[in-house]
Amino acid sequence: MAQHTQLPLWRDAFELSVQIERAVQRFSRYHKYALGADLRSSTRLLLRAITLAARKDAIALHARREVILLAELIRCVQRAARVITQIYRPPLEVSPCSALP
């Protein structure tokens, strides 16, 4: 059995985890600790499930199903995060009219 870290799926999930960490840092405080925490924990669970799925025993079959469910969960939470961050984007700073030429 190859090391689970050599699997393309695991490497992609790890990269997703890193990207989500970076994205969550830009969330507002409320969303960082609510929605961001869900995203972070989901990616950690996904990495764990992929690691278990790489095994060749009965646990692996259950873990493969869990990988699929967790990937769908992350996709749903990402969509929600995208919509929420667009709604709560801070307004553009407008310069006063007196500053215009």
C-alpha positions, 0 to 999 in steps of 0.5 A, a space after each residue: 500500500 502506498 503512503 496516503 500522502 502520495 495519493 493525488 486525492 489526499 494532496 488535493 484535499 490538503 491543498 484545499 485545506 490550506 486554501 480554506 485556512 487562507 480564505 477564512 482569515 479574510 472572513 469577518 469575526 462572526 463568520 470566521 468563528 461560525 462558518 470558518 470553523 465548519 469549513 476548517 473542521 470539515 477539511 480536517 475530517 476529509 483528510 482523516 477519511 481519505 487516510 482511512 480509505 487508503 487502508 485495505 480493510 473493512 474500515 476503508 469501505 466505510 471511510 470511502 463513503 465518508 469521503 464522498 459525504 464530506 466532500 459534498 458537505 464542504 462544497 455546500 459550506 463553500 457555496 454558503 461562505 461565498 454568498 455570505 461574504 459577498 452579501 457582507 462585503 464592506 462598502 467601498 470608501 467614497 471620497 468627499 465631494 470637496 476632493 473632486 476637481 
